[in-house]
Amino acid sequence: MLKYLFLHMHKTGGTSVVENFWKPSIPLDERYLEEDHLPGGPREQEAYLYNYMYCTARDFRLNYRDVFAAFWNTHLPRDRRLYSGHFGYGIHDVIGGPCRYATVVRDPIARTISHFHVVKSLKAFDGDFGDYIQSGGIETSNYQTMLLTRDGFSRRHCLTVADLDEALHNLTTEFDFCVTEDIDDFVDELIVKYRRPIVNARIWANRTDDSITVKGSPLFVHERFPVDESAMGLLIEKNQLDLVLYQSARDESRRRRRKTNQGGNE
């Protein structure tokens, strides 16, 4: 049985893909979906293990695959068709059998700014935007490249062009993917590719614009905070790999879409 692995990177628009495709196409008892375990979700009383795994790998600089393996051998259900949440590349090695990843890549500058608004809304960070960019947090520097490499969590402070090459290889060979601005078309493509008898509702689960409440969203007020333009230079410098990743993902996903629309085959 093919297992679907939706690698949901923070603040890329992944919740919109979940709401429009994964939830309506994979029944509750056949999925291990992060949003189901959040406040308001159908499994909110069950442990939110994705968060534990993510924080363990991040805070202790451990290979995410190894952390996932420890939970796979103890607490994670093994019989699901979909595993979806904030995790890192490599869990297919642990799961075994045929797997197919999917993800969404976003412009890293916009993504990091959006993540800043969230951590401030959660009161998880006390400083201003400049402080956040200089904090050394993994979400501020080439975060998407890190998640798409096998050793990203354990090598987060020394990502190189070789890591970018690996991330691009993994993305283009093992993932269904798009960039944030193409999510509507992406969901349409997934519906056709996997022959799901569903309609794309085109729900945009934007958690920060105008404090919109979305299904499955944590029950806190999402706010916007000042963004100091003087910190932009450092933000760009810290995300050089992610900028190339985003541009390459955008160009490749649109090239594939044009080819499909013209009747070609990949």
N, C-alpha and C positions, 0 to 999 in steps of 0.2 A: 504494500500500500504506500503510495506517495504521501510523504509528509510535507506540509507547507511551513516554512519558517519565515515569519515576517519580522525582520530586523528593524525595529521602530527606533530611529534616531531622534533624540530630543528635539522638538520644535522644528520638524521638517514638514509637518502636515500629515503624519502617519495616521492620526486619529480619523481623518477624513476617509482614508482608504479603509480603515477598520469599519467605520460606520456604513460606508457605501458598498463594500465588497465582502469583507471577511465575516462580519456578523450575519448578514442575510444569507450567506452561502454555506457556512459551516455551522451546524447545530451546536447548541450549548454543551451537550455531553460529548461532542467530538473535538472540542478545542480546549487549549489552555491559553487563554487570552487575558492579557494584562488588565484591560479595561473592565473585564467581568469582576475583578477583585477590588476595584476602587470603590469608594463610598458611592452608594446608589446603584452599583452593579449587582447582577443576580448572584454573584458569589462573594459579596463583600465581607461575609463572616469567615471566609477561608483565608489562610495565610497568603500574603502578598509576596511570594517567593522571588519573583523577578527583581524586586527592589533589593532584597537581601543579597542576591547573587551579584547584582550590579555593584552595590556598595562594597561588598567584600572584595571583589576583583579590583575595584578602583582604589580603595583605601589601603589595601595591602600589596598593591602592584602585582597581583597574581594573574596568570593566564586565565582568561575568562572560561575557556574550554575546560580547564581543570576544576574550576569552581562549579561549573554546570555539571560536570561528571559526578562530583560529590553529592549534589542534590538529586541528580538522576538516580543514583544508587540508594537514595533514602526517601525523599519526599515527593518528587515529581511523578505525576502519572505518565505511564509509558505508552498508553494506547490511544493517544489523541492524533487527529489528522493535522491539526494546526497548533503551532506554538508561536505566540505573537507577544512581543514586548520589547523593553529596552534591554537588549543583550548584545553580545559581540559575535563576530564571525567565528566559526569553527565548531559549533555545537552539533553539526551534522556528523562529525567524527564520533561523537558520543552516542548519538541516537542510532546511527547505522541505518542501512536500507536506503531506498531512494528518497532523496530530499530535494526540495527546490526552494531557494530563498526568494524573497521580495523585499524591496526597500524603496525609500524616497530620499533623494539628495537635495539639499537646499544651498543656496548662496550662503557661504559661511559667515559673512558679515551680518546679514539679516537674521540668520539662525542664532548667532551668539547674542545679539541684541534682544531677541525674543526670549532666549533662555534667561538673560539677566532680569527681565521683567518678572518672570515666573519665580526665580529664587528670591527676589525682593518681595514679591507678593506673599510667598510662603514664610517670609521672615527668616529665611535660611542664610541670608547674607546681610551684614550691617552697613557695608561701605557704599560708596557711589560707583558709577560706571567705570571710572578710571581704576579704582581699587579692584573692581571685579576682574578687569582685563589683566591686571598685574598679579592677581591672586595665585596664579599657578594651577588653578583648577583645570582638570582635563577637558572640561566642556568649553574652554576658552581658546584652545590651541589645537588646530588640525584634528578636531574631535571625530569627524566623519572618516577620515583616513585611518585613524586609530581603530575604530570599530570594525572596519572592513579588512583588517589584517589579523592574522592568527595570534600574534604576540603584542597586539596594540596596547592592552592595559599594562602589561609588564614593561613596555618600552616607551611609555607615553612621553617622556621628556627628551627622547633622542630619535624621533621619527626622521627618516631620511627619504631621499628620492627613491631608494629601493623599496621602502614601505609604500610609497605612492604607487609605484609600478605594481606591487602585489595587490594593493587595494583595487586598482583599475582592472587588473586581470581577474580577480575574484568577482568584481561587479559585473563585468561584461561576459563572463562565462557561466556563472552560477546563479545569477539573479534575474528576476523580472524587476525592472526599475524605471523610474522617471525622475524628473526634477519637480519641485513643489508646484511651479506654475502650470504644470501639465497633468495634474492629478485627475481632472475630469476625464481626459482622454485615456489616461492610464487605466482607470477603473473600467472604462468601456472595453479596453483591450483585454483585461483580465477576464471579464465576463464572457467574451467571445472565446478566448484561448482555453479556458477551463470549462466552457459550456455550462455556465450557471444560469438557471432559469429565473434570473432576477433583473430588476430594473435599477439603473444607477440613479439614486435619489438626489444626487448632487448636494449632499449635506456638507457644508464647510464648517468643520468643528474648530473654529478659531477661538482660542481661549483667552486671548488678550485684547483683541480689537473690541472696543466698546464694552468690555467685560461681558461678552456673550456667554451664557450658560449652555453647556453642551451635555448630552447624555454621557454618563460615565465619568464626567469631569470631577476632580476632587472638589469638595464643597467648601471652597474659600473664594474670596473676592479676588479677581484677577485685575491687577492695576498696571498702569504705565508709569515709568519713572524717567527723570531727565537723563539724557544721553549726551555726555560731554564730547563734542566733536574733536577736541584736542587729543582724545584717546584713540581716534580712528587709525592713525598711522601705526600705532603699536598693534592694534587689532589686526590690521592687514598683514603686518610683518609676521605675526604669530600664526597666520592661517594661509601661508603661501601654498602648501601642499593641498589644502582643502579647496582653495580657489581653482587650482588646476583640475582637481577631482570633479568639482561642480561643472566647470566648463566642458570637460570631456564627457561627463555623464549627460549633460544637456545635448551636446552635439550628437553623441552616439544614439541616444534614445530617439531623437527626432529623425536621424538618418534611418533608423530601423522602421519608424512609423511611416516615413515617406515610401520606403521600399515595400512595406506591407500594403499600403494604399494603392501602389502601382501594380500589385499582383505578384510581387517577388517573394522569395522564400529565404529565410535565414538558414 
